[in-house]
Amino acid sequence: MESQYVINALAALAQASRLRIFRALVVRGNEGLTPARLAEMMGMPANTLSFHLKGLMHADLISQERSGRNLIYRAQYDRMNAVLAYLSENCCQGQACEVVPQTDCQTT
């Protein structure tokens, strides 16, 4: 994977609204979401949502498909996984990393 692609993907996700939108699409899975449903979930106007969706599409993190009169947006899992693989490529100096389970944080 090209480092420029990773930079573009991380730059796109380095904005709170785009990160929330992307996470909502990841949670939704292959079913995807329409812009109307996303706007409702995010509590943002359609034109603002459109701006953020274009940014995520430009970074190739989401896809758009027409289904009848609706547009369906989906997370690009292969691209997301490629970014994660790039970031962790040399993790732990090439050795298998030990995953330490997180415990619940408790405030006192």
Secondary structure, DSSP 8 states (H G I E B T S, - for coil): --HHHHHHHHHHHSSHHHHHHHHHHHHHGGG-B-HHHHHHHHT--HHHHHHHHHHHHHTTSEEEEEETTEEEEEE-HHHHHHHHHHHTTTGGGGS-------------
